[in-house]
Amino acid sequence: MPTTIIQGFSKLSSNLEITGLQGSTVSTRQTNVRAAVRNDLTTVDDFLTGSYQRNTMIAPLKTADVDIFVVLGVSYFEDFKRNQAGLLDKVKRSIKKTYSQTPEISRNGQAVTICFSDFTVDVVPAFNRSGGGYLIPNSVTSTWIETDPKQHISIWSSANSQHSGNLVPLIKMIKAWNKENGQSLNSFHLECLVLKVLTGVKMGSYPQTCLYVFDKMRDLIDLKNSDPAGYGGDVGAYLNSSTKRDDVKARLTLAYNRASAAIDYESRGSTYNAYDRWRLVFGDYFPAYG
């Protein structure tokens, strides 16, 4: 029965965790999907990536995406150099040979998405990039994206260590806010924003750090946010209009104001009202008082 802000944030953190049983299910499923692609296509490598591998995925698992990178043989690149959508369709057909009874397998912008009953798996075809990293298809813009998810894992792990293990739980909290308040930010973009805001900054308590992050993220929404692995492009390019960017900034301002009010209530000894404000920020992920 949480009755202090420290207890409330501790419960918030635990509510965001994927359970051990769910983690075991993910492990088995992703292994089988990787094998299905290897059985039909020539692959160079395959590995888990995304928020699951960076330990920033939040519960419930049913609403989460587990990302698998499949590095294909170079001959496929020659075949689909100018047909990114065609490459994704080929991977989709390959997956369907094993998962013929799974009704929801679709091509998305950069991946083939398999919607299982308990969670979703995104299979991202990739090619080794000259000079390091990988190229992945963007079927919406008919272009290739340069990236390196293995570097992302290393960057996030190092940053989390620099923040004494508190960065990953904080990222999950900000993801909970995003999910409960319109989900206007792409998950990876959000993580990049939090990472950038807290670079060179000493984290305080979770309430104070959340307030700080909501405030400083607003300043970054209108700016180009490059891939932390050192590649070009803008991970926030999907916010491609002033209307979309203004909407995100308005949501961040509302979160900042609610967090500020919660901290003010707590400073005046009104913990019950502070809980109410934090629940406006984080929804039911944040416990009710008592």
NULOLO-831721 format. One record per residue (C-alpha): residue in one letter; residue number from 1; x, y, z. Coordinates in Angstrom, 3 decimals, always signed. Example, Ala and Ser with C-alpha at 12.3 -4.5 7.8 and 13.67 -1.06 7.14 Angstrom:
<rodo resn="A" resi="1" X="+12.300" Y="-4.500" Z="+7.800"/>
<rodo resn="S" resi="2" X="+13.670" Y="-1.060" Z="+7.140"/>
This chain:
<rodo resn="M" resi="1" X="+0.000" Y="+0.000" Z="+0.000"/>
<rodo resn="P" resi="2" X="+2.128" Y="+2.910" Z="-1.225"/>
<rodo resn="T" resi="3" X="+1.701" Y="+6.121" Z="+0.761"/>
<rodo resn="T" resi="4" X="+4.936" Y="+7.968" Z="-0.051"/>
<rodo resn="I" resi="5" X="+6.217" Y="+9.337" Z="-3.346"/>
<rodo resn="I" resi="6" X="+9.273" Y="+7.079" Z="-3.151"/>
<rodo resn="Q" resi="7" X="+6.979" Y="+4.057" Z="-2.768"/>
<rodo resn="G" resi="8" X="+4.777" Y="+5.306" Z="-5.596"/>
<rodo resn="F" resi="9" X="+7.682" Y="+5.551" Z="-8.043"/>
<rodo resn="S" resi="10" X="+9.012" Y="+2.184" Z="-6.907"/>
<rodo resn="K" resi="11" X="+5.631" Y="+0.637" Z="-7.718"/>
<rodo resn="L" resi="12" X="+5.524" Y="+2.538" Z="-11.023"/>
<rodo resn="S" resi="13" X="+8.876" Y="+1.043" Z="-11.950"/>
<rodo resn="S" resi="14" X="+7.794" Y="-2.511" Z="-11.091"/>
<rodo resn="N" resi="15" X="+4.499" Y="-2.092" Z="-12.992"/>
<rodo resn="L" resi="16" X="+6.496" Y="-1.374" Z="-16.153"/>
<rodo resn="E" resi="17" X="+8.535" Y="-4.588" Z="-16.039"/>
<rodo resn="I" resi="18" X="+8.017" Y="-7.597" Z="-18.307"/>
<rodo resn="T" resi="19" X="+7.640" Y="-10.719" Z="-16.158"/>
<rodo resn="G" resi="20" X="+10.094" Y="-13.611" Z="-16.226"/>
<rodo resn="L" resi="21" X="+7.509" Y="-15.907" Z="-17.822"/>
<rodo resn="Q" resi="22" X="+6.835" Y="-13.345" Z="-20.546"/>
<rodo resn="G" resi="23" X="+10.563" Y="-12.985" Z="-21.128"/>
<rodo resn="S" resi="24" X="+10.832" Y="-16.748" Z="-21.576"/>
<rodo resn="T" resi="25" X="+7.997" Y="-16.670" Z="-24.112"/>
<rodo resn="V" resi="26" X="+9.721" Y="-13.889" Z="-26.054"/>
<rodo resn="S" resi="27" X="+12.979" Y="-15.845" Z="-26.061"/>
<rodo resn="T" resi="28" X="+11.350" Y="-18.967" Z="-27.523"/>
<rodo resn="R" resi="29" X="+9.252" Y="-17.077" Z="-30.075"/>
<rodo resn="Q" resi="30" X="+12.034" Y="-14.918" Z="-31.443"/>
<rodo resn="T" resi="31" X="+14.308" Y="-17.950" Z="-31.762"/>
<rodo resn="N" resi="32" X="+11.668" Y="-19.721" Z="-33.848"/>
<rodo resn="V" resi="33" X="+11.036" Y="-16.705" Z="-36.091"/>
<rodo resn="R" resi="34" X="+14.742" Y="-16.284" Z="-36.771"/>
<rodo resn="A" resi="35" X="+14.997" Y="-19.965" Z="-37.676"/>
<rodo resn="A" resi="36" X="+12.019" Y="-19.655" Z="-40.036"/>
<rodo resn="V" resi="37" X="+13.759" Y="-16.919" Z="-42.035"/>
<rodo resn="R" resi="38" X="+17.099" Y="-18.763" Z="-42.065"/>
<rodo resn="N" resi="39" X="+15.402" Y="-21.884" Z="-43.375"/>
<rodo resn="D" resi="40" X="+14.177" Y="-20.094" Z="-46.498"/>
<rodo resn="L" resi="41" X="+16.563" Y="-17.215" Z="-47.184"/>
<rodo resn="T" resi="42" X="+20.333" Y="-16.845" Z="-47.305"/>
<rodo resn="T" resi="43" X="+21.297" Y="-14.934" Z="-44.176"/>
<rodo resn="V" resi="44" X="+24.599" Y="-13.602" Z="-42.885"/>
<rodo resn="D" resi="45" X="+23.461" Y="-12.851" Z="-39.346"/>
<rodo resn="D" resi="46" X="+20.341" Y="-12.396" Z="-37.255"/>
<rodo resn="F" resi="47" X="+19.918" Y="-10.912" Z="-33.796"/>
<rodo resn="L" resi="48" X="+17.485" Y="-9.279" Z="-31.407"/>
<rodo resn="T" resi="49" X="+17.411" Y="-5.512" Z="-31.287"/>
<rodo resn="G" resi="50" X="+15.035" Y="-2.713" Z="-30.332"/>
<rodo resn="S" resi="51" X="+13.681" Y="-1.855" Z="-26.902"/>
<rodo resn="Y" resi="52" X="+13.604" Y="-5.484" Z="-25.758"/>
<rodo resn="Q" resi="53" X="+17.342" Y="-5.828" Z="-26.255"/>
<rodo resn="R" resi="54" X="+18.022" Y="-2.349" Z="-24.801"/>
<rodo resn="N" resi="55" X="+15.930" Y="-3.334" Z="-21.744"/>
<rodo resn="T" resi="56" X="+13.601" Y="-0.370" Z="-22.301"/>
<rodo resn="M" resi="57" X="+10.464" Y="-2.290" Z="-23.275"/>
<rodo resn="I" resi="58" X="+7.481" Y="-1.677" Z="-21.006"/>
<rodo resn="A" resi="59" X="+4.564" Y="-3.872" Z="-19.990"/>
<rodo resn="P" resi="60" X="+2.101" Y="-5.089" Z="-20.983"/>
<rodo resn="L" resi="61" X="+3.818" Y="-7.417" Z="-23.414"/>
<rodo resn="K" resi="62" X="+0.654" Y="-7.620" Z="-25.548"/>
<rodo resn="T" resi="63" X="+1.179" Y="-4.043" Z="-26.732"/>
<rodo resn="A" resi="64" X="+4.923" Y="-4.407" Z="-27.285"/>
<rodo resn="D" resi="65" X="+6.989" Y="-5.004" Z="-30.422"/>
<rodo resn="V" resi="66" X="+9.941" Y="-7.394" Z="-30.355"/>
<rodo resn="D" resi="67" X="+12.424" Y="-6.456" Z="-33.093"/>
<rodo resn="I" resi="68" X="+14.557" Y="-8.966" Z="-35.000"/>
<rodo resn="F" resi="69" X="+17.305" Y="-7.886" Z="-37.413"/>
<rodo resn="V" resi="70" X="+17.954" Y="-10.338" Z="-40.254"/>
<rodo resn="V" resi="71" X="+21.091" Y="-9.565" Z="-42.257"/>
<rodo resn="L" resi="72" X="+20.610" Y="-11.002" Z="-45.736"/>
<rodo resn="G" resi="73" X="+23.094" Y="-12.113" Z="-48.373"/>
<rodo resn="V" resi="74" X="+24.308" Y="-9.381" Z="-50.698"/>
<rodo resn="S" resi="75" X="+22.614" Y="-10.943" Z="-53.748"/>
<rodo resn="Y" resi="76" X="+19.222" Y="-9.878" Z="-52.390"/>
<rodo resn="F" resi="77" X="+20.424" Y="-6.275" Z="-52.298"/>
<rodo resn="E" resi="78" X="+21.237" Y="-6.440" Z="-55.987"/>
<rodo resn="D" resi="79" X="+17.762" Y="-7.848" Z="-56.679"/>
<rodo resn="F" resi="80" X="+15.903" Y="-5.256" Z="-54.604"/>
<rodo resn="K" resi="81" X="+18.204" Y="-2.239" Z="-54.676"/>
<rodo resn="R" resi="82" X="+15.387" Y="-0.061" Z="-56.018"/>
<rodo resn="N" resi="83" X="+12.467" Y="-2.056" Z="-54.683"/>
<rodo resn="Q" resi="84" X="+12.421" Y="-1.817" Z="-50.903"/>
<rodo resn="A" resi="85" X="+8.766" Y="-2.833" Z="-50.742"/>
<rodo resn="G" resi="86" X="+9.520" Y="-5.891" Z="-52.859"/>
<rodo resn="L" resi="87" X="+12.226" Y="-6.973" Z="-50.408"/>
<rodo resn="L" resi="88" X="+9.788" Y="-6.764" Z="-47.505"/>
<rodo resn="D" resi="89" X="+7.228" Y="-8.744" Z="-49.489"/>
<rodo resn="K" resi="90" X="+9.816" Y="-11.467" Z="-50.124"/>
<rodo resn="V" resi="91" X="+10.579" Y="-11.694" Z="-46.398"/>
<rodo resn="K" resi="92" X="+6.842" Y="-11.773" Z="-45.679"/>
<rodo resn="R" resi="93" X="+6.321" Y="-14.703" Z="-48.072"/>
<rodo resn="S" resi="94" X="+9.239" Y="-16.487" Z="-46.453"/>
<rodo resn="I" resi="95" X="+7.782" Y="-16.128" Z="-42.966"/>
<rodo resn="K" resi="96" X="+4.366" Y="-17.285" Z="-44.140"/>
<rodo resn="K" resi="97" X="+5.849" Y="-20.630" Z="-45.192"/>
<rodo resn="T" resi="98" X="+6.359" Y="-21.437" Z="-41.495"/>
<rodo resn="Y" resi="99" X="+3.561" Y="-19.343" Z="-39.986"/>
<rodo resn="S" resi="100" X="+0.884" Y="-20.207" Z="-42.521"/>
<rodo resn="Q" resi="101" X="-1.872" Y="-20.204" Z="-39.891"/>
<rodo resn="T" resi="102" X="-0.950" Y="-16.792" Z="-38.460"/>
<rodo resn="P" resi="103" X="-3.474" Y="-14.416" Z="-40.069"/>
<rodo resn="E" resi="104" X="-1.853" Y="-11.077" Z="-39.354"/>
<rodo resn="I" resi="105" X="+1.494" Y="-10.861" Z="-41.131"/>
<rodo resn="S" resi="106" X="+1.912" Y="-7.519" Z="-42.851"/>
<rodo resn="R" resi="107" X="+4.493" Y="-5.309" Z="-44.511"/>
<rodo resn="N" resi="108" X="+5.158" Y="-2.062" Z="-42.694"/>
<rodo resn="G" resi="109" X="+7.518" Y="+0.783" Z="-43.498"/>
<rodo resn="Q" resi="110" X="+10.764" Y="-0.912" Z="-42.489"/>
<rodo resn="A" resi="111" X="+9.717" Y="-4.371" Z="-41.297"/>
<rodo resn="V" resi="112" X="+7.462" Y="-7.357" Z="-41.666"/>
<rodo resn="T" resi="113" X="+5.134" Y="-7.444" Z="-38.672"/>
<rodo resn="I" resi="114" X="+3.826" Y="-10.704" Z="-37.227"/>
<rodo resn="C" resi="115" X="+0.893" Y="-10.156" Z="-34.863"/>
<rodo resn="F" resi="116" X="+0.705" Y="-13.086" Z="-32.484"/>
<rodo resn="S" resi="117" X="-2.039" Y="-13.316" Z="-29.882"/>
<rodo resn="D" resi="118" X="+0.278" Y="-12.281" Z="-27.035"/>
<rodo resn="F" resi="119" X="+2.708" Y="-9.821" Z="-28.659"/>
<rodo resn="T" resi="120" X="+4.057" Y="-8.557" Z="-31.976"/>
<rodo resn="V" resi="121" X="+7.332" Y="-9.394" Z="-33.719"/>
<rodo resn="D" resi="122" X="+8.888" Y="-7.034" Z="-36.274"/>
<rodo resn="V" resi="123" X="+11.352" Y="-8.653" Z="-38.680"/>
<rodo resn="V" resi="124" X="+13.702" Y="-6.045" Z="-40.176"/>
<rodo resn="P" resi="125" X="+15.702" Y="-7.187" Z="-43.234"/>
<rodo resn="A" resi="126" X="+19.125" Y="-5.586" Z="-43.426"/>
<rodo resn="F" resi="127" X="+22.384" Y="-5.630" Z="-45.344"/>
<rodo resn="N" resi="128" X="+25.925" Y="-5.072" Z="-44.161"/>
<rodo resn="R" resi="129" X="+26.985" Y="-1.508" Z="-44.942"/>
<rodo resn="S" resi="130" X="+30.401" Y="-0.715" Z="-46.383"/>
<rodo resn="G" resi="131" X="+32.325" Y="+0.959" Z="-43.568"/>
<rodo resn="G" resi="132" X="+30.236" Y="-0.590" Z="-40.815"/>
<rodo resn="G" resi="133" X="+26.670" Y="-0.684" Z="-39.661"/>
<rodo resn="Y" resi="134" X="+23.687" Y="-1.753" Z="-41.740"/>
<rodo resn="L" resi="135" X="+21.271" Y="-0.637" Z="-44.429"/>
<rodo resn="I" resi="136" X="+17.561" Y="-1.248" Z="-43.856"/>
<rodo resn="P" resi="137" X="+14.719" Y="-0.589" Z="-46.320"/>
<rodo resn="N" resi="138" X="+12.188" Y="+2.199" Z="-46.019"/>
<rodo resn="S" resi="139" X="+9.309" Y="+1.125" Z="-48.252"/>
<rodo resn="V" resi="140" X="+7.440" Y="+4.396" Z="-47.663"/>
<rodo resn="T" resi="141" X="+10.162" Y="+6.659" Z="-49.065"/>
<rodo resn="S" resi="142" X="+11.833" Y="+3.999" Z="-51.272"/>
<rodo resn="T" resi="143" X="+15.197" Y="+4.691" Z="-49.647"/>
<rodo resn="W" resi="144" X="+17.774" Y="+2.918" Z="-47.510"/>
<rodo resn="I" resi="145" X="+18.367" Y="+3.876" Z="-43.871"/>
<rodo resn="E" resi="146" X="+21.843" Y="+3.669" Z="-42.351"/>
<rodo resn="T" resi="147" X="+21.889" Y="+2.449" Z="-38.759"/>
<rodo resn="D" resi="148" X="+23.609" Y="+0.142" Z="-36.282"/>
<rodo resn="P" resi="149" X="+21.392" Y="-1.377" Z="-33.563"/>
<rodo resn="K" resi="150" X="+24.369" Y="-3.190" Z="-32.026"/>
<rodo resn="Q" resi="151" X="+25.901" Y="+0.207" Z="-31.280"/>
<rodo resn="H" resi="152" X="+22.584" Y="+1.364" Z="-29.827"/>
<rodo resn="I" resi="153" X="+22.698" Y="-1.465" Z="-27.287"/>
<rodo resn="S" resi="154" X="+26.238" Y="-0.498" Z="-26.291"/>
<rodo resn="I" resi="155" X="+25.420" Y="+3.232" Z="-26.101"/>
<rodo resn="W" resi="156" X="+22.327" Y="+2.704" Z="-23.923"/>
<rodo resn="S" resi="157" X="+24.119" Y="+0.241" Z="-21.650"/>
<rodo resn="S" resi="158" X="+27.043" Y="+2.619" Z="-21.143"/>
<rodo resn="A" resi="159" X="+24.742" Y="+5.577" Z="-20.443"/>
<rodo resn="N" resi="160" X="+22.722" Y="+3.517" Z="-17.970"/>
<rodo resn="S" resi="161" X="+25.933" Y="+2.612" Z="-16.109"/>
<rodo resn="Q" resi="162" X="+26.964" Y="+6.275" Z="-16.020"/>
<rodo resn="H" resi="163" X="+23.623" Y="+7.037" Z="-14.362"/>
<rodo resn="S" resi="164" X="+24.091" Y="+4.238" Z="-11.794"/>
<rodo resn="G" resi="165" X="+21.435" Y="+2.051" Z="-13.429"/>
<rodo resn="N" resi="166" X="+18.717" Y="+4.692" Z="-13.135"/>
<rodo resn="L" resi="167" X="+18.484" Y="+5.741" Z="-16.796"/>
<rodo resn="V" resi="168" X="+16.660" Y="+2.649" Z="-18.101"/>
<rodo resn="P" resi="169" X="+13.895" Y="+2.820" Z="-15.428"/>
<rodo resn="L" resi="170" X="+13.528" Y="+6.544" Z="-16.164"/>
<rodo resn="I" resi="171" X="+13.186" Y="+5.896" Z="-19.911"/>
<rodo resn="K" resi="172" X="+10.464" Y="+3.347" Z="-19.155"/>
<rodo resn="M" resi="173" X="+8.622" Y="+5.940" Z="-17.068"/>
<rodo resn="I" resi="174" X="+8.709" Y="+8.483" Z="-19.890"/>
<rodo resn="K" resi="175" X="+7.511" Y="+5.761" Z="-22.263"/>
<rodo resn="A" resi="176" X="+4.596" Y="+5.118" Z="-19.898"/>
<rodo resn="W" resi="177" X="+3.694" Y="+8.818" Z="-20.061"/>
<rodo resn="N" resi="178" X="+3.865" Y="+8.694" Z="-23.863"/>
<rodo resn="K" resi="179" X="+1.673" Y="+5.600" Z="-24.029"/>
<rodo resn="E" resi="180" X="-0.931" Y="+6.972" Z="-21.622"/>
<rodo resn="N" resi="181" X="-1.074" Y="+10.410" Z="-23.245"/>
<rodo resn="G" resi="182" X="-1.584" Y="+9.967" Z="-26.974"/>
<rodo resn="Q" resi="183" X="+1.619" Y="+8.125" Z="-27.917"/>
<rodo resn="S" resi="184" X="+2.653" Y="+10.991" Z="-30.179"/>
<rodo resn="L" resi="185" X="+6.350" Y="+10.110" Z="-29.997"/>
<rodo resn="N" resi="186" X="+7.976" Y="+7.166" Z="-31.739"/>
<rodo resn="S" resi="187" X="+9.535" Y="+4.854" Z="-29.132"/>
<rodo resn="F" resi="188" X="+13.122" Y="+5.055" Z="-30.415"/>
<rodo resn="H" resi="189" X="+12.906" Y="+8.821" Z="-30.941"/>
<rodo resn="L" resi="190" X="+11.693" Y="+9.211" Z="-27.355"/>
<rodo resn="E" resi="191" X="+14.614" Y="+7.160" Z="-26.064"/>
<rodo resn="C" resi="192" X="+17.048" Y="+9.273" Z="-28.086"/>
<rodo resn="L" resi="193" X="+15.534" Y="+12.474" Z="-26.689"/>
<rodo resn="V" resi="194" X="+15.829" Y="+11.277" Z="-23.085"/>
<rodo resn="L" resi="195" X="+19.395" Y="+10.116" Z="-23.723"/>
<rodo resn="K" resi="196" X="+20.320" Y="+13.505" Z="-25.163"/>
<rodo resn="V" resi="197" X="+18.609" Y="+15.512" Z="-22.411"/>
<rodo resn="L" resi="198" X="+20.469" Y="+13.610" Z="-19.689"/>
<rodo resn="T" resi="199" X="+23.904" Y="+13.515" Z="-21.337"/>
<rodo resn="G" resi="200" X="+26.311" Y="+15.204" Z="-18.931"/>
<rodo resn="V" resi="201" X="+23.516" Y="+15.718" Z="-16.381"/>
<rodo resn="K" resi="202" X="+23.475" Y="+14.134" Z="-12.936"/>
<rodo resn="M" resi="203" X="+20.100" Y="+12.530" Z="-12.326"/>
<rodo resn="G" resi="204" X="+18.266" Y="+13.453" Z="-9.153"/>
<rodo resn="S" resi="205" X="+15.176" Y="+11.759" Z="-7.773"/>
<rodo resn="Y" resi="206" X="+12.769" Y="+10.247" Z="-10.287"/>
<rodo resn="P" resi="207" X="+10.122" Y="+12.967" Z="-9.722"/>
<rodo resn="Q" resi="208" X="+12.623" Y="+15.778" Z="-10.230"/>
<rodo resn="T" resi="209" X="+14.260" Y="+14.078" Z="-13.202"/>
<rodo resn="C" resi="210" X="+10.903" Y="+13.459" Z="-14.892"/>
<rodo resn="L" resi="211" X="+10.104" Y="+17.151" Z="-14.469"/>
<rodo resn="Y" resi="212" X="+13.480" Y="+18.087" Z="-15.957"/>
<rodo resn="V" resi="213" X="+13.092" Y="+15.713" Z="-18.914"/>
<rodo resn="F" resi="214" X="+9.576" Y="+16.933" Z="-19.771"/>
<rodo resn="D" resi="215" X="+10.911" Y="+20.487" Z="-19.744"/>
<rodo resn="K" resi="216" X="+14.073" Y="+19.962" Z="-21.808"/>
<rodo resn="M" resi="217" X="+12.540" Y="+17.573" Z="-24.366"/>
<rodo resn="R" resi="218" X="+10.368" Y="+20.442" Z="-25.586"/>
<rodo resn="D" resi="219" X="+13.485" Y="+22.285" Z="-26.780"/>
<rodo resn="L" resi="220" X="+14.562" Y="+19.340" Z="-28.954"/>
<rodo resn="I" resi="221" X="+11.327" Y="+18.626" Z="-30.820"/>
<rodo resn="D" resi="222" X="+11.943" Y="+21.264" Z="-33.512"/>
<rodo resn="L" resi="223" X="+15.584" Y="+20.217" Z="-33.967"/>
<rodo resn="K" resi="224" X="+17.129" Y="+17.438" Z="-36.011"/>
<rodo resn="N" resi="225" X="+17.771" Y="+14.408" Z="-33.816"/>
<rodo resn="S" resi="226" X="+20.501" Y="+12.286" Z="-35.373"/>
<rodo resn="D" resi="227" X="+21.004" Y="+8.585" Z="-34.774"/>
<rodo resn="P" resi="228" X="+23.219" Y="+8.287" Z="-31.638"/>
<rodo resn="A" resi="229" X="+25.273" Y="+5.620" Z="-33.451"/>
<rodo resn="G" resi="230" X="+26.692" Y="+8.405" Z="-35.607"/>
<rodo resn="Y" resi="231" X="+24.681" Y="+8.028" Z="-38.795"/>
<rodo resn="G" resi="232" X="+22.887" Y="+10.800" Z="-40.633"/>
<rodo resn="G" resi="233" X="+19.188" Y="+11.303" Z="-40.940"/>
<rodo resn="D" resi="234" X="+16.711" Y="+12.403" Z="-38.337"/>
<rodo resn="V" resi="235" X="+15.090" Y="+9.867" Z="-36.012"/>
<rodo resn="G" resi="236" X="+12.305" Y="+12.398" Z="-35.521"/>
<rodo resn="A" resi="237" X="+11.627" Y="+12.895" Z="-39.228"/>
<rodo resn="Y" resi="238" X="+8.104" Y="+11.473" Z="-38.881"/>
<rodo resn="L" resi="239" X="+7.153" Y="+14.711" Z="-37.077"/>
<rodo resn="N" resi="240" X="+7.105" Y="+16.306" Z="-40.499"/>
<rodo resn="S" resi="241" X="+4.822" Y="+19.270" Z="-39.876"/>
<rodo resn="S" resi="242" X="+4.600" Y="+22.132" Z="-37.408"/>
<rodo resn="T" resi="243" X="+1.179" Y="+20.799" Z="-36.369"/>
<rodo resn="K" resi="244" X="+2.630" Y="+17.445" Z="-35.298"/>
<rodo resn="R" resi="245" X="+5.574" Y="+19.066" Z="-33.501"/>
<rodo resn="D" resi="246" X="+3.359" Y="+21.590" Z="-31.737"/>
<rodo resn="D" resi="247" X="+1.097" Y="+18.762" Z="-30.578"/>
<rodo resn="V" resi="248" X="+4.052" Y="+16.937" Z="-28.993"/>
<rodo resn="K" resi="249" X="+5.289" Y="+20.110" Z="-27.321"/>
<rodo resn="A" resi="250" X="+1.803" Y="+20.800" Z="-25.945"/>
<rodo resn="R" resi="251" X="+1.647" Y="+17.277" Z="-24.471"/>
<rodo resn="L" resi="252" X="+5.093" Y="+17.730" Z="-22.917"/>
<rodo resn="T" resi="253" X="+4.040" Y="+21.080" Z="-21.459"/>
<rodo resn="L" resi="254" X="+0.949" Y="+19.489" Z="-19.920"/>
<rodo resn="A" resi="255" X="+3.097" Y="+16.708" Z="-18.455"/>
<rodo resn="Y" resi="256" X="+5.552" Y="+19.288" Z="-17.102"/>
<rodo resn="N" resi="257" X="+2.755" Y="+21.276" Z="-15.460"/>
<rodo resn="R" resi="258" X="+1.230" Y="+18.164" Z="-13.886"/>
<rodo resn="A" resi="259" X="+4.607" Y="+16.941" Z="-12.629"/>
<rodo resn="S" resi="260" X="+5.360" Y="+20.400" Z="-11.247"/>
<rodo resn="A" resi="261" X="+2.010" Y="+20.451" Z="-9.428"/>
<rodo resn="A" resi="262" X="+2.661" Y="+16.965" Z="-8.019"/>
<rodo resn="I" resi="263" X="+6.053" Y="+18.030" Z="-6.658"/>
<rodo resn="D" resi="264" X="+4.514" Y="+21.190" Z="-5.184"/>
<rodo resn="Y" resi="265" X="+1.760" Y="+19.197" Z="-3.451"/>
<rodo resn="E" resi="266" X="+4.333" Y="+16.826" Z="-1.995"/>
<rodo resn="S" resi="267" X="+6.436" Y="+19.739" Z="-0.698"/>
<rodo resn="R" resi="268" X="+3.362" Y="+21.003" Z="+1.161"/>
<rodo resn="G" resi="269" X="+2.634" Y="+17.599" Z="+2.671"/>
<rodo resn="S" resi="270" X="-0.350" Y="+16.785" Z="+0.447"/>
<rodo resn="T" resi="271" X="+0.839" Y="+13.379" Z="-0.765"/>
<rodo resn="Y" resi="272" X="-2.665" Y="+12.238" Z="-1.737"/>
<rodo resn="N" resi="273" X="-3.021" Y="+15.123" Z="-4.206"/>
<rodo resn="A" resi="274" X="+0.526" Y="+14.521" Z="-5.446"/>
<rodo resn="Y" resi="275" X="-0.447" Y="+10.937" Z="-6.276"/>
<rodo resn="D" resi="276" X="-3.454" Y="+12.193" Z="-8.233"/>
<rodo resn="R" resi="277" X="-1.238" Y="+14.445" Z="-10.365"/>
<rodo resn="W" resi="278" X="+1.304" Y="+11.699" Z="-11.008"/>
<rodo resn="R" resi="279" X="-1.519" Y="+9.393" Z="-12.089"/>
<rodo resn="L" resi="280" X="-2.520" Y="+12.041" Z="-14.658"/>
<rodo resn="V" resi="281" X="+1.030" Y="+11.827" Z="-15.983"/>
<rodo resn="F" resi="282" X="+1.481" Y="+8.039" Z="-15.931"/>
<rodo resn="G" resi="283" X="-2.066" Y="+6.705" Z="-15.929"/>
<rodo resn="D" resi="284" X="-2.719" Y="+3.416" Z="-14.137"/>
<rodo resn="Y" resi="285" X="+0.960" Y="+2.522" Z="-14.267"/>
<rodo resn="F" resi="286" X="+1.255" Y="+4.818" Z="-11.243"/>
<rodo resn="P" resi="287" X="-0.458" Y="+3.336" Z="-8.179"/>
<rodo resn="A" resi="288" X="-3.365" Y="+4.887" Z="-6.344"/>
<rodo resn="Y" resi="289" X="-2.553" Y="+6.323" Z="-2.933"/>
<rodo resn="G" resi="290" X="-2.765" Y="+3.667" Z="-0.215"/>
